[in-house]
Amino acid sequence: MNIAIYTLVILTIFYFLLKKFTTISSKKISKGTRILLIIVLFFLAIVFAIGGRYLLTLPLTLASLALLKLKGLSLFQLISLFRLIQTLRNSGRFSFNDIKSNNKSSLTIDEAYKILNLDKHKKVTKEDVKNAYTKIQKKIHPDISPETSRLSAIVNEAKEIVLKDIS
């Protein structure tokens, strides 16, 4: 019933907009379209100049995650997984291109806290570490997706480092 009412309202509004549109001269329409296009392009230029680095990397990383066949993840979970991968890529411990590489170097304490999304400067308990570890492992455990075994191993290492640090 609601769909029929909404459709009727939308079609009525559309009818009156078209009726108004037909009474406007073509010069005014082209001038308005030109001004609107310039404003939109100017706005997009500002947005990409300020945040282009992040706006353009998130979709590419999410597309790469789709290649890993991660199923059943919400957008929020994909974004938090994106943050984990960015942290690991910035530290040189993860690359989509080099799947077989095994970095034997250990994580630093700061990187371990960042991977687990914990604040090093606050008092962190073993329960906090366990909860953060479990939350991440639910998303990337090799039983869910075998392609994420390297990520899972790095998260395991981060957990061990943080637990040693708080002990």
Number of C-alpha atoms within 10 A of each C-alpha: 5 7 8 9 10 11 11 12 12 11 12 12 12 12 12 11 11 11 11 10 12 11 8 10 9 11 9 10 13 11 11 12 12 12 12 12 12 12 12 12 12 11 12 13 12 12 12 13 10 11 10 13 10 10 12 11 13 16 12 11 19 16 11 13 18 12 10 14 13 16 11 10 11 8 10 9 14 19 15 14 21 19 17 18 20 19 17 21 13 10 12 10 20 20 14 12 7 8 10 9 11 10 12 7 7 13 19 13 15 14 17 25 22 17 24 23 16 17 11 15 7 7 9 16 13 13 9 13 21 13 13 18 19 14 13 20 19 12 20 21 19 16 11 16 14 14 17 19 15 20 21 20 15 19 25 15 15 25 21 13 19 23 16 10 12 12 7
